[in-house]
Every structure is written in C-alpha cells, then in structure tokens.
Amino acid sequence: MSNGSNYAHMWRCAKCFYHFANIAEVEGFLKEEKKCPKCKSLNTLTLTRKEITIHCLLYDPDTDTKDAKDINDEFEKASSYDNGHY
C-alpha cells in the first residue's frame, strides 16, 4: 500500500473502468455483484487471498441485450499487485 492508503485493491468496472470500491485486505472469501451506473454492465467480483475472478456481463444499448464476457485472472499475491493496485 502506498501513500498512506488503507486498502489493498481497487474494484472497477471491467468495461468502462468506473470505480466501484476500495477493498481492504481480504482474509477468506469475498463475492460481490454490482451493476455499473455508467455503462449498465453487471460486474461480479470473487476475491480470495491468492485469486481474483471478474465476470462482466456487458450491456449492449443498441440491441438492449447482454453479451457475456468473462475476464478471468489469477494472481499470486506476491507477484500480482503493484502497491495495492491492479
């Protein structure tokens, strides 16, 4: 963590990068789901000490349907985070 910040992760929309939340260090398992107010995509975050999985259901305003897009990344804690940001 840098500059005196008290969080380990920043959660942003996988489509438009809208900032959802700052997350402190996780002990155990965290699963959250948020609809982005900017692009209307549905983002699901699963976070453990060693792994981050992001699932984003993209909203298509032209057809008013959603296309699924999985963005799955696994990070080892020691090598994945640059001063608490990804």
PDB file of N, CA, C and O in Angstrom, chain B, residues numbered from 101:
ATOM      1  N   MET B 101       0.847  -1.181   0.000  1.00  0.00           N
ATOM      2  CA  MET B 101       0.000   0.000   0.000  1.00  0.00           C
ATOM      3  C   MET B 101       0.886   1.235   0.000  1.00  0.00           C
ATOM      4  O   MET B 101       1.901   1.297   0.694  1.00  0.00           O
ATOM      5  N   SER B 102       0.487   2.194  -0.778  1.00  0.00           N
ATOM      6  CA  SER B 102       1.326   3.377  -0.894  1.00  0.00           C
ATOM      7  C   SER B 102       0.569   4.633  -0.502  1.00  0.00           C
ATOM      8  O   SER B 102      -0.661   4.649  -0.449  1.00  0.00           O
ATOM      9  N   ASN B 103       1.317   5.666  -0.232  1.00  0.00           N
ATOM     10  CA  ASN B 103       0.751   6.983   0.079  1.00  0.00           C
ATOM     11  C   ASN B 103      -0.246   6.966   1.232  1.00  0.00           C
ATOM     12  O   ASN B 103      -1.174   7.775   1.253  1.00  0.00           O
ATOM     13  N   GLY B 104      -0.074   6.065   2.184  1.00  0.00           N
ATOM     14  CA  GLY B 104      -0.937   6.041   3.350  1.00  0.00           C
ATOM     15  C   GLY B 104      -2.328   5.488   3.098  1.00  0.00           C
ATOM     16  O   GLY B 104      -3.203   5.637   3.951  1.00  0.00           O
ATOM     17  N   SER B 105      -2.565   4.853   1.951  1.00  0.00           N
ATOM     18  CA  SER B 105      -3.891   4.303   1.668  1.00  0.00           C
ATOM     19  C   SER B 105      -4.156   3.112   2.580  1.00  0.00           C
ATOM     20  O   SER B 105      -3.229   2.409   2.983  1.00  0.00           O
ATOM     21  N   ASN B 106      -5.418   2.895   2.899  1.00  0.00           N
ATOM     22  CA  ASN B 106      -5.775   1.808   3.803  1.00  0.00           C
ATOM     23  C   ASN B 106      -6.535   0.705   3.073  1.00  0.00           C
ATOM     24  O   ASN B 106      -7.354   0.018   3.684  1.00  0.00           O
ATOM     25  N   TYR B 107      -6.283   0.526   1.794  1.00  0.00           N
ATOM     26  CA  TYR B 107      -6.928  -0.535   1.045  1.00  0.00           C
ATOM     27  C   TYR B 107      -5.886  -1.302   0.236  1.00  0.00           C
ATOM     28  O   TYR B 107      -4.800  -0.794  -0.045  1.00  0.00           O
ATOM     29  N   ALA B 108      -6.238  -2.539  -0.134  1.00  0.00           N
ATOM     30  CA  ALA B 108      -5.323  -3.392  -0.884  1.00  0.00           C
ATOM     31  C   ALA B 108      -5.699  -3.490  -2.356  1.00  0.00           C
ATOM     32  O   ALA B 108      -4.844  -3.772  -3.195  1.00  0.00           O
ATOM     33  N   HIS B 109      -6.977  -3.258  -2.680  1.00  0.00           N
ATOM     34  CA  HIS B 109      -7.453  -3.432  -4.052  1.00  0.00           C
ATOM     35  C   HIS B 109      -8.403  -2.298  -4.430  1.00  0.00           C
ATOM     36  O   HIS B 109      -9.071  -1.717  -3.575  1.00  0.00           O
ATOM     37  N   MET B 110      -8.449  -1.999  -5.724  1.00  0.00           N
ATOM     38  CA  MET B 110      -9.462  -1.087  -6.253  1.00  0.00           C
ATOM     39  C   MET B 110     -10.319  -1.884  -7.224  1.00  0.00           C
ATOM     40  O   MET B 110      -9.788  -2.518  -8.136  1.00  0.00           O
ATOM     41  N   TRP B 111     -11.640  -1.862  -7.044  1.00  0.00           N
ATOM     42  CA  TRP B 111     -12.550  -2.588  -7.930  1.00  0.00           C
ATOM     43  C   TRP B 111     -13.160  -1.598  -8.901  1.00  0.00           C
ATOM     44  O   TRP B 111     -13.789  -0.619  -8.500  1.00  0.00           O
ATOM     45  N   ARG B 112     -12.964  -1.869 -10.202  1.00  0.00           N
ATOM     46  CA  ARG B 112     -13.510  -1.025 -11.260  1.00  0.00           C
ATOM     47  C   ARG B 112     -14.297  -1.881 -12.240  1.00  0.00           C
ATOM     48  O   ARG B 112     -14.072  -3.087 -12.340  1.00  0.00           O
ATOM     49  N   CYS B 113     -15.223  -1.255 -12.965  1.00  0.00           N
ATOM     50  CA  CYS B 113     -15.997  -1.941 -13.998  1.00  0.00           C
ATOM     51  C   CYS B 113     -15.033  -2.476 -15.060  1.00  0.00           C
ATOM     52  O   CYS B 113     -14.124  -1.764 -15.486  1.00  0.00           O
ATOM     53  N   ALA B 114     -15.226  -3.725 -15.486  1.00  0.00           N
ATOM     54  CA  ALA B 114     -14.349  -4.333 -16.484  1.00  0.00           C
ATOM     55  C   ALA B 114     -14.544  -3.720 -17.866  1.00  0.00           C
ATOM     56  O   ALA B 114     -13.659  -3.827 -18.715  1.00  0.00           O
ATOM     57  N   LYS B 115     -15.684  -3.082 -18.106  1.00  0.00           N
ATOM     58  CA  LYS B 115     -15.943  -2.481 -19.417  1.00  0.00           C
ATOM     59  C   LYS B 115     -15.486  -1.021 -19.484  1.00  0.00           C
ATOM     60  O   LYS B 115     -14.738  -0.655 -20.390  1.00  0.00           O
ATOM     61  N   CYS B 116     -15.921  -0.193 -18.550  1.00  0.00           N
ATOM     62  CA  CYS B 116     -15.675   1.253 -18.665  1.00  0.00           C
ATOM     63  C   CYS B 116     -14.747   1.803 -17.578  1.00  0.00           C
ATOM     64  O   CYS B 116     -14.428   2.991 -17.587  1.00  0.00           O
ATOM     65  N   PHE B 117     -14.315   0.961 -16.649  1.00  0.00           N
ATOM     66  CA  PHE B 117     -13.390   1.324 -15.567  1.00  0.00           C
ATOM     67  C   PHE B 117     -13.988   2.270 -14.527  1.00  0.00           C
ATOM     68  O   PHE B 117     -13.246   2.935 -13.805  1.00  0.00           O
ATOM     69  N   TYR B 118     -15.316   2.341 -14.439  1.00  0.00           N
ATOM     70  CA  TYR B 118     -15.969   3.118 -13.384  1.00  0.00           C
ATOM     71  C   TYR B 118     -15.540   2.550 -12.029  1.00  0.00           C
ATOM     72  O   TYR B 118     -15.525   1.333 -11.849  1.00  0.00           O
ATOM     73  N   HIS B 119     -15.196   3.407 -11.090  1.00  0.00           N
ATOM     74  CA  HIS B 119     -14.710   2.980  -9.774  1.00  0.00           C
ATOM     75  C   HIS B 119     -15.879   2.569  -8.881  1.00  0.00           C
ATOM     76  O   HIS B 119     -16.767   3.372  -8.598  1.00  0.00           O
ATOM     77  N   PHE B 120     -15.867   1.296  -8.438  1.00  0.00           N
ATOM     78  CA  PHE B 120     -16.901   0.798  -7.530  1.00  0.00           C
ATOM     79  C   PHE B 120     -16.512   0.975  -6.074  1.00  0.00           C
ATOM     80  O   PHE B 120     -17.261   1.554  -5.287  1.00  0.00           O
ATOM     81  N   ALA B 121     -15.321   0.467  -5.715  1.00  0.00           N
ATOM     82  CA  ALA B 121     -14.967   0.446  -4.298  1.00  0.00           C
ATOM     83  C   ALA B 121     -13.476   0.223  -4.108  1.00  0.00           C
ATOM     84  O   ALA B 121     -12.785  -0.292  -4.986  1.00  0.00           O
ATOM     85  N   ASN B 122     -13.006   0.623  -2.942  1.00  0.00           N
ATOM     86  CA  ASN B 122     -11.682   0.251  -2.460  1.00  0.00           C
ATOM     87  C   ASN B 122     -11.900  -0.887  -1.477  1.00  0.00           C
ATOM     88  O   ASN B 122     -12.814  -0.834  -0.654  1.00  0.00           O
ATOM     89  N   ILE B 123     -11.065  -1.911  -1.557  1.00  0.00           N
ATOM     90  CA  ILE B 123     -11.253  -3.098  -0.730  1.00  0.00           C
ATOM     91  C   ILE B 123     -10.018  -3.292   0.137  1.00  0.00           C
ATOM     92  O   ILE B 123      -8.890  -3.279  -0.357  1.00  0.00           O
ATOM     93  N   ALA B 124     -10.240  -3.471   1.428  1.00  0.00           N
ATOM     94  CA  ALA B 124      -9.146  -3.738   2.366  1.00  0.00           C
ATOM     95  C   ALA B 124      -8.659  -5.171   2.169  1.00  0.00           C
ATOM     96  O   ALA B 124      -9.246  -5.936   1.403  1.00  0.00           O
ATOM     97  N   GLU B 125      -7.613  -5.516   2.845  1.00  0.00           N
ATOM     98  CA  GLU B 125      -7.056  -6.862   2.762  1.00  0.00           C
ATOM     99  C   GLU B 125      -8.132  -7.896   3.063  1.00  0.00           C
ATOM    100  O   GLU B 125      -8.907  -7.733   4.006  1.00  0.00           O
ATOM    101  N   VAL B 126      -8.184  -8.956   2.269  1.00  0.00           N
ATOM    102  CA  VAL B 126      -9.214  -9.985   2.410  1.00  0.00           C
ATOM    103  C   VAL B 126      -8.625 -11.200   3.103  1.00  0.00           C
ATOM    104  O   VAL B 126      -7.604 -11.739   2.674  1.00  0.00           O
ATOM    105  N   GLU B 127      -9.264 -11.621   4.161  1.00  0.00           N
ATOM    106  CA  GLU B 127      -8.940 -12.869   4.842  1.00  0.00           C
ATOM    107  C   GLU B 127     -10.126 -13.787   4.607  1.00  0.00           C
ATOM    108  O   GLU B 127     -11.186 -13.598   5.203  1.00  0.00           O
ATOM    109  N   GLY B 128      -9.957 -14.770   3.752  1.00  0.00           N
ATOM    110  CA  GLY B 128     -11.061 -15.671   3.444  1.00  0.00           C
ATOM    111  C   GLY B 128     -11.564 -15.441   2.034  1.00  0.00           C
ATOM    112  O   GLY B 128     -10.785 -15.476   1.081  1.00  0.00           O
ATOM    113  N   PHE B 129     -12.873 -15.204   1.889  1.00  0.00           N
ATOM    114  CA  PHE B 129     -13.534 -15.186   0.589  1.00  0.00           C
ATOM    115  C   PHE B 129     -14.492 -14.004   0.508  1.00  0.00           C
ATOM    116  O   PHE B 129     -15.235 -13.742   1.453  1.00  0.00           O
ATOM    117  N   LEU B 130     -14.479 -13.294  -0.608  1.00  0.00           N
ATOM    118  CA  LEU B 130     -15.389 -12.173  -0.831  1.00  0.00           C
ATOM    119  C   LEU B 130     -16.011 -12.324  -2.205  1.00  0.00           C
ATOM    120  O   LEU B 130     -15.299 -12.530  -3.188  1.00  0.00           O
ATOM    121  N   LYS B 131     -17.340 -12.224  -2.288  1.00  0.00           N
ATOM    122  CA  LYS B 131     -18.030 -12.242  -3.575  1.00  0.00           C
ATOM    123  C   LYS B 131     -19.041 -11.110  -3.577  1.00  0.00           C
ATOM    124  O   LYS B 131     -19.911 -11.041  -2.709  1.00  0.00           O
ATOM    125  N   GLU B 132     -18.921 -10.217  -4.562  1.00  0.00           N
ATOM    126  CA  GLU B 132     -19.800  -9.058  -4.685  1.00  0.00           C
ATOM    127  C   GLU B 132     -20.269  -8.933  -6.121  1.00  0.00           C
ATOM    128  O   GLU B 132     -19.580  -9.355  -7.050  1.00  0.00           O
ATOM    129  N   GLU B 133     -21.454  -8.347  -6.297  1.00  0.00           N
ATOM    130  CA  GLU B 133     -22.008  -8.108  -7.623  1.00  0.00           C
ATOM    131  C   GLU B 133     -22.538  -6.685  -7.665  1.00  0.00           C
ATOM    132  O   GLU B 133     -23.262  -6.258  -6.765  1.00  0.00           O
ATOM    133  N   LYS B 134     -22.176  -5.950  -8.717  1.00  0.00           N
ATOM    134  CA  LYS B 134     -22.640  -4.565  -8.852  1.00  0.00           C
ATOM    135  C   LYS B 134     -22.975  -4.280 -10.301  1.00  0.00           C
ATOM    136  O   LYS B 134     -22.285  -4.725 -11.218  1.00  0.00           O
ATOM    137  N   LYS B 135     -24.055  -3.524 -10.491  1.00  0.00           N
ATOM    138  CA  LYS B 135     -24.405  -3.034 -11.817  1.00  0.00           C
ATOM    139  C   LYS B 135     -23.787  -1.651 -11.962  1.00  0.00           C
ATOM    140  O   LYS B 135     -23.977  -0.781 -11.112  1.00  0.00           O
ATOM    141  N   CYS B 136     -23.050  -1.461 -13.042  1.00  0.00           N
ATOM    142  CA  CYS B 136     -22.355  -0.196 -13.251  1.00  0.00           C
ATOM    143  C   CYS B 136     -23.359   0.904 -13.596  1.00  0.00           C
ATOM    144  O   CYS B 136     -24.144   0.745 -14.531  1.00  0.00           O
ATOM    145  N   PRO B 137     -23.349   2.013 -12.858  1.00  0.00           N
ATOM    146  CA  PRO B 137     -24.276   3.105 -13.154  1.00  0.00           C
ATOM    147  C   PRO B 137     -23.919   3.847 -14.444  1.00  0.00           C
ATOM    148  O   PRO B 137     -24.755   4.546 -15.017  1.00  0.00           O
ATOM    149  N   LYS B 138     -22.682   3.691 -14.892  1.00  0.00           N
ATOM    150  CA  LYS B 138     -22.238   4.402 -16.095  1.00  0.00           C
ATOM    151  C   LYS B 138     -22.582   3.639 -17.379  1.00  0.00           C
ATOM    152  O   LYS B 138     -23.181   4.212 -18.290  1.00  0.00           O
ATOM    153  N   CYS B 139     -22.210   2.351 -17.465  1.00  0.00           N
ATOM    154  CA  CYS B 139     -22.412   1.591 -18.707  1.00  0.00           C
ATOM    155  C   CYS B 139     -23.461   0.487 -18.586  1.00  0.00           C
ATOM    156  O   CYS B 139     -23.763  -0.178 -19.577  1.00  0.00           O
ATOM    157  N   LYS B 140     -24.022   0.279 -17.395  1.00  0.00           N
ATOM    158  CA  LYS B 140     -25.088  -0.687 -17.112  1.00  0.00           C
ATOM    159  C   LYS B 140     -24.653  -2.151 -17.167  1.00  0.00           C
ATOM    160  O   LYS B 140     -25.505  -3.038 -17.122  1.00  0.00           O
ATOM    161  N   SER B 141     -23.351  -2.427 -17.264  1.00  0.00           N
ATOM    162  CA  SER B 141     -22.862  -3.801 -17.254  1.00  0.00           C
ATOM    163  C   SER B 141     -22.929  -4.360 -15.837  1.00  0.00           C
ATOM    164  O   SER B 141     -22.820  -3.620 -14.860  1.00  0.00           O
ATOM    165  N   LEU B 142     -23.109  -5.671 -15.737  1.00  0.00           N
ATOM    166  CA  LEU B 142     -23.178  -6.337 -14.444  1.00  0.00           C
ATOM    167  C   LEU B 142     -21.822  -6.967 -14.149  1.00  0.00           C
ATOM    168  O   LEU B 142     -21.374  -7.845 -14.886  1.00  0.00           O
ATOM    169  N   ASN B 143     -21.171  -6.531 -13.085  1.00  0.00           N
ATOM    170  CA  ASN B 143     -19.842  -6.993 -12.705  1.00  0.00           C
ATOM    171  C   ASN B 143     -19.925  -7.848 -11.450  1.00  0.00           C
ATOM    172  O   ASN B 143     -20.537  -7.451 -10.458  1.00  0.00           O
ATOM    173  N   THR B 144     -19.305  -9.025 -11.499  1.00  0.00           N
ATOM    174  CA  THR B 144     -19.221  -9.901 -10.342  1.00  0.00           C
ATOM    175  C   THR B 144     -17.748 -10.093 -10.001  1.00  0.00           C
ATOM    176  O   THR B 144     -16.944 -10.457 -10.859  1.00  0.00           O
ATOM    177  N   LEU B 145     -17.406  -9.848  -8.750  1.00  0.00           N
ATOM    178  CA  LEU B 145     -16.035  -9.967  -8.271  1.00  0.00           C
ATOM    179  C   LEU B 145     -15.970 -11.088  -7.245  1.00  0.00           C
ATOM    180  O   LEU B 145     -16.760 -11.119  -6.301  1.00  0.00           O
ATOM    181  N   THR B 146     -15.030 -12.008  -7.428  1.00  0.00           N
ATOM    182  CA  THR B 146     -14.732 -13.038  -6.444  1.00  0.00           C
ATOM    183  C   THR B 146     -13.270 -12.861  -6.063  1.00  0.00           C
ATOM    184  O   THR B 146     -12.388 -12.868  -6.921  1.00  0.00           O
ATOM    185  N   LEU B 147     -13.027 -12.704  -4.774  1.00  0.00           N
ATOM    186  CA  LEU B 147     -11.687 -12.369  -4.306  1.00  0.00           C
ATOM    187  C   LEU B 147     -11.307 -13.252  -3.128  1.00  0.00           C
ATOM    188  O   LEU B 147     -12.055 -13.371  -2.157  1.00  0.00           O
ATOM    189  N   THR B 148     -10.135 -13.870  -3.225  1.00  0.00           N
ATOM    190  CA  THR B 148      -9.540 -14.599  -2.108  1.00  0.00           C
ATOM    191  C   THR B 148      -8.139 -14.033  -1.903  1.00  0.00           C
ATOM    192  O   THR B 148      -7.748 -13.080  -2.577  1.00  0.00           O
ATOM    193  N   ARG B 149      -7.393 -14.609  -0.987  1.00  0.00           N
ATOM    194  CA  ARG B 149      -6.031 -14.101  -0.743  1.00  0.00           C
ATOM    195  C   ARG B 149      -5.129 -14.254  -1.955  1.00  0.00           C
ATOM    196  O   ARG B 149      -4.227 -13.441  -2.156  1.00  0.00           O
ATOM    197  N   LYS B 150      -5.359 -15.296  -2.780  1.00  0.00           N
ATOM    198  CA  LYS B 150      -4.443 -15.581  -3.882  1.00  0.00           C
ATOM    199  C   LYS B 150      -5.079 -15.496  -5.263  1.00  0.00           C
ATOM    200  O   LYS B 150      -4.385 -15.694  -6.260  1.00  0.00           O
ATOM    201  N   GLU B 151      -6.361 -15.211  -5.355  1.00  0.00           N
ATOM    202  CA  GLU B 151      -7.011 -15.252  -6.658  1.00  0.00           C
ATOM    203  C   GLU B 151      -8.080 -14.176  -6.787  1.00  0.00           C
ATOM    204  O   GLU B 151      -8.810 -13.890  -5.838  1.00  0.00           O
ATOM    205  N   ILE B 152      -8.160 -13.588  -7.972  1.00  0.00           N
ATOM    206  CA  ILE B 152      -9.209 -12.630  -8.302  1.00  0.00           C
ATOM    207  C   ILE B 152      -9.896 -13.122  -9.563  1.00  0.00           C
ATOM    208  O   ILE B 152      -9.234 -13.418 -10.558  1.00  0.00           O
ATOM    209  N   THR B 153     -11.229 -13.214  -9.528  1.00  0.00           N
ATOM    210  CA  THR B 153     -12.003 -13.560 -10.709  1.00  0.00           C
ATOM    211  C   THR B 153     -13.024 -12.464 -10.934  1.00  0.00           C
ATOM    212  O   THR B 153     -13.776 -12.104 -10.028  1.00  0.00           O
ATOM    213  N   ILE B 154     -13.048 -11.932 -12.153  1.00  0.00           N
ATOM    214  CA  ILE B 154     -14.008 -10.893 -12.514  1.00  0.00           C
ATOM    215  C   ILE B 154     -14.850 -11.407 -13.665  1.00  0.00           C
ATOM    216  O   ILE B 154     -14.321 -11.835 -14.691  1.00  0.00           O
ATOM    217  N   HIS B 155     -16.160 -11.364 -13.492  1.00  0.00           N
ATOM    218  CA  HIS B 155     -17.096 -11.740 -14.546  1.00  0.00           C
ATOM    219  C   HIS B 155     -17.901 -10.491 -14.873  1.00  0.00           C
ATOM    220  O   HIS B 155     -18.498  -9.882 -13.986  1.00  0.00           O
ATOM    221  N   CYS B 156     -17.918 -10.113 -16.141  1.00  0.00           N
ATOM    222  CA  CYS B 156     -18.636  -8.910 -16.558  1.00  0.00           C
ATOM    223  C   CYS B 156     -19.649  -9.284 -17.628  1.00  0.00           C
ATOM    224  O   CYS B 156     -19.278  -9.776 -18.694  1.00  0.00           O
ATOM    225  N   LEU B 157     -20.921  -9.052 -17.349  1.00  0.00           N
ATOM    226  CA  LEU B 157     -21.985  -9.262 -18.319  1.00  0.00           C
ATOM    227  C   LEU B 157     -22.220  -7.912 -18.981  1.00  0.00           C
ATOM    228  O   LEU B 157     -22.834  -7.020 -18.397  1.00  0.00           O
ATOM    229  N   LEU B 158     -21.720  -7.773 -20.216  1.00  0.00           N
ATOM    230  CA  LEU B 158     -21.739  -6.486 -20.901  1.00  0.00           C
ATOM    231  C   LEU B 158     -23.140  -6.118 -21.361  1.00  0.00           C
ATOM    232  O   LEU B 158     -23.885  -6.965 -21.854  1.00  0.00           O
ATOM    233  N   TYR B 159     -23.490  -4.865 -21.200  1.00  0.00           N
ATOM    234  CA  TYR B 159     -24.776  -4.340 -21.629  1.00  0.00           C
ATOM    235  C   TYR B 159     -24.598  -3.693 -22.996  1.00  0.00           C
ATOM    236  O   TYR B 159     -23.718  -2.850 -23.170  1.00  0.00           O
ATOM    237  N   ASP B 160     -25.423  -4.077 -23.970  1.00  0.00           N
ATOM    238  CA  ASP B 160     -25.364  -3.514 -25.315  1.00  0.00           C
ATOM    239  C   ASP B 160     -26.599  -2.646 -25.537  1.00  0.00           C
ATOM    240  O   ASP B 160     -27.687  -3.180 -25.748  1.00  0.00           O
ATOM    241  N   PRO B 161     -26.457  -1.321 -25.494  1.00  0.00           N
ATOM    242  CA  PRO B 161     -27.623  -0.437 -25.627  1.00  0.00           C
ATOM    243  C   PRO B 161     -28.251  -0.464 -27.013  1.00  0.00           C
ATOM    244  O   PRO B 161     -29.419  -0.102 -27.157  1.00  0.00           O
ATOM    245  N   ASP B 162     -27.510  -0.885 -28.043  1.00  0.00           N
ATOM    246  CA  ASP B 162     -28.055  -0.930 -29.402  1.00  0.00           C
ATOM    247  C   ASP B 162     -29.097  -2.027 -29.572  1.00  0.00           C
ATOM    248  O   ASP B 162     -30.084  -1.842 -30.285  1.00  0.00           O
ATOM    249  N   THR B 163     -28.888  -3.155 -28.928  1.00  0.00           N
ATOM    250  CA  THR B 163     -29.825  -4.269 -29.061  1.00  0.00           C
ATOM    251  C   THR B 163     -30.605  -4.533 -27.783  1.00  0.00           C
ATOM    252  O   THR B 163     -31.507  -5.370 -27.759  1.00  0.00           O
ATOM    253  N   ASP B 164     -30.254  -3.814 -26.722  1.00  0.00           N
ATOM    254  CA  ASP B 164     -30.879  -3.988 -25.413  1.00  0.00           C
ATOM    255  C   ASP B 164     -30.747  -5.415 -24.909  1.00  0.00           C
ATOM    256  O   ASP B 164     -31.616  -5.919 -24.198  1.00  0.00           O
ATOM    257  N   THR B 165     -29.646  -6.062 -25.285  1.00  0.00           N
ATOM    258  CA  THR B 165     -29.341  -7.396 -24.787  1.00  0.00           C
ATOM    259  C   THR B 165     -27.991  -7.348 -24.106  1.00  0.00           C
ATOM    260  O   THR B 165     -27.286  -6.340 -24.158  1.00  0.00           O
ATOM    261  N   LYS B 166     -27.648  -8.432 -23.479  1.00  0.00           N
ATOM    262  CA  LYS B 166     -26.366  -8.512 -22.793  1.00  0.00           C
ATOM    263  C   LYS B 166     -25.539  -9.622 -23.420  1.00  0.00           C
ATOM    264  O   LYS B 166     -26.045 -10.714 -23.677  1.00  0.00           O
ATOM    265  N   ASP B 167     -24.288  -9.346 -23.660  1.00  0.00           N
ATOM    266  CA  ASP B 167     -23.342 -10.336 -24.150  1.00  0.00           C
ATOM    267  C   ASP B 167     -22.404 -10.678 -23.008  1.00  0.00           C
ATOM    268  O   ASP B 167     -21.855  -9.795 -22.350  1.00  0.00           O
ATOM    269  N   ALA B 168     -22.232 -11.959 -22.785  1.00  0.00           N
ATOM    270  CA  ALA B 168     -21.358 -12.378 -21.690  1.00  0.00           C
ATOM    271  C   ALA B 168     -19.903 -12.297 -22.116  1.00  0.00           C
ATOM    272  O   ALA B 168     -19.527 -12.727 -23.206  1.00  0.00           O
ATOM    273  N   LYS B 169     -19.113 -11.748 -21.248  1.00  0.00           N
ATOM    274  CA  LYS B 169     -17.669 -11.693 -21.474  1.00  0.00           C
ATOM    275  C   LYS B 169     -16.993 -12.010 -20.150  1.00  0.00           C
ATOM    276  O   LYS B 169     -17.154 -11.294 -19.162  1.00  0.00           O
ATOM    277  N   ASP B 170     -16.253 -13.070 -20.153  1.00  0.00           N
ATOM    278  CA  ASP B 170     -15.525 -13.453 -18.946  1.00  0.00           C
ATOM    279  C   ASP B 170     -14.134 -12.870 -18.986  1.00  0.00           C
ATOM    280  O   ASP B 170     -13.414 -13.001 -19.975  1.00  0.00           O
ATOM    281  N   ILE B 171     -13.776 -12.239 -17.922  1.00  0.00           N
ATOM    282  CA  ILE B 171     -12.412 -11.759 -17.755  1.00  0.00           C
ATOM    283  C   ILE B 171     -11.897 -12.435 -16.498  1.00  0.00           C
ATOM    284  O   ILE B 171     -12.140 -11.977 -15.382  1.00  0.00           O
ATOM    285  N   ASN B 172     -11.189 -13.521 -16.699  1.00  0.00           N
ATOM    286  CA  ASN B 172     -10.715 -14.300 -15.561  1.00  0.00           C
ATOM    287  C   ASN B 172      -9.215 -14.156 -15.428  1.00  0.00           C
ATOM    288  O   ASN B 172      -8.465 -14.435 -16.363  1.00  0.00           O
ATOM    289  N   ASP B 173      -8.790 -13.720 -14.267  1.00  0.00           N
ATOM    290  CA  ASP B 173      -7.372 -13.553 -13.989  1.00  0.00           C
ATOM    291  C   ASP B 173      -7.062 -14.155 -12.636  1.00  0.00           C
ATOM    292  O   ASP B 173      -7.792 -13.962 -11.664  1.00  0.00           O
ATOM    293  N   GLU B 174      -5.968 -14.885 -12.594  1.00  0.00           N
ATOM    294  CA  GLU B 174      -5.494 -15.410 -11.322  1.00  0.00           C
ATOM    295  C   GLU B 174      -4.174 -14.724 -10.998  1.00  0.00           C
ATOM    296  O   GLU B 174      -3.271 -14.656 -11.832  1.00  0.00           O
ATOM    297  N   PHE B 175      -4.081 -14.231  -9.809  1.00  0.00           N
ATOM    298  CA  PHE B 175      -2.880 -13.525  -9.389  1.00  0.00           C
ATOM    299  C   PHE B 175      -2.324 -14.179  -8.135  1.00  0.00           C
ATOM    300  O   PHE B 175      -3.074 -14.522  -7.221  1.00  0.00           O
ATOM    301  N   GLU B 176      -1.043 -14.346  -8.096  1.00  0.00           N
ATOM    302  CA  GLU B 176      -0.385 -14.724  -6.862  1.00  0.00           C
ATOM    303  C   GLU B 176      -0.118 -13.440  -6.104  1.00  0.00           C
ATOM    304  O   GLU B 176       0.393 -12.477  -6.676  1.00  0.00           O
ATOM    305  N   LYS B 177      -0.450 -13.412  -4.845  1.00  0.00           N
ATOM    306  CA  LYS B 177      -0.354 -12.191  -4.055  1.00  0.00           C
ATOM    307  C   LYS B 177       1.034 -11.549  -4.131  1.00  0.00           C
ATOM    308  O   LYS B 177       1.144 -10.327  -4.234  1.00  0.00           O
ATOM    309  N   ALA B 178       2.055 -12.335  -4.082  1.00  0.00           N
ATOM    310  CA  ALA B 178       3.407 -11.771  -4.057  1.00  0.00           C
ATOM    311  C   ALA B 178       3.806 -11.124  -5.378  1.00  0.00           C
ATOM    312  O   ALA B 178       4.642 -10.220  -5.383  1.00  0.00           O
ATOM    313  N   SER B 179       3.236 -11.558  -6.492  1.00  0.00           N
ATOM    314  CA  SER B 179       3.695 -11.046  -7.780  1.00  0.00           C
ATOM    315  C   SER B 179       2.650 -10.253  -8.547  1.00  0.00           C
ATOM    316  O   SER B 179       2.954  -9.740  -9.624  1.00  0.00           O
ATOM    317  N   SER B 180       1.425 -10.131  -8.034  1.00  0.00           N
ATOM    318  CA  SER B 180       0.365  -9.562  -8.851  1.00  0.00           C
ATOM    319  C   SER B 180       0.045  -8.109  -8.577  1.00  0.00           C
ATOM    320  O   SER B 180      -0.402  -7.405  -9.483  1.00  0.00           O
ATOM    321  N   TYR B 181       0.254  -7.641  -7.378  1.00  0.00           N
ATOM    322  CA  TYR B 181      -0.205  -6.311  -7.031  1.00  0.00           C
ATOM    323  C   TYR B 181       0.953  -5.330  -6.984  1.00  0.00           C
ATOM    324  O   TYR B 181       2.000  -5.604  -6.396  1.00  0.00           O
ATOM    325  N   ASP B 182       0.750  -4.213  -7.598  1.00  0.00           N
ATOM    326  CA  ASP B 182       1.749  -3.157  -7.602  1.00  0.00           C
ATOM    327  C   ASP B 182       1.295  -2.094  -6.620  1.00  0.00           C
ATOM    328  O   ASP B 182       0.489  -1.226  -6.955  1.00  0.00           O
ATOM    329  N   ASN B 183       1.812  -2.167  -5.418  1.00  0.00           N
ATOM    330  CA  ASN B 183       1.443  -1.214  -4.361  1.00  0.00           C
ATOM    331  C   ASN B 183      -0.054  -1.178  -4.093  1.00  0.00           C
ATOM    332  O   ASN B 183      -0.612  -0.112  -3.831  1.00  0.00           O
ATOM    333  N   GLY B 184      -0.712  -2.343  -4.157  1.00  0.00           N
ATOM    334  CA  GLY B 184      -2.133  -2.399  -3.818  1.00  0.00           C
ATOM    335  C   GLY B 184      -3.066  -2.043  -4.950  1.00  0.00           C
ATOM    336  O   GLY B 184      -4.269  -1.918  -4.722  1.00  0.00           O
ATOM    337  N   HIS B 185      -2.569  -1.876  -6.160  1.00  0.00           N
ATOM    338  CA  HIS B 185      -3.422  -1.542  -7.297  1.00  0.00           C
ATOM    339  C   HIS B 185      -3.249  -2.588  -8.387  1.00  0.00           C
ATOM    340  O   HIS B 185      -2.161  -3.135  -8.565  1.00  0.00           O
ATOM    341  N   TYR B 186      -4.319  -2.864  -9.112  1.00  0.00           N
ATOM    342  CA  TYR B 186      -4.203  -3.759 -10.261  1.00  0.00           C
ATOM    343  C   TYR B 186      -4.887  -3.143 -11.436  1.00  0.00           C
ATOM    344  O   TYR B 186      -4.909  -3.733 -12.516  1.00  0.00           O
TER     345      TYR B 186
END
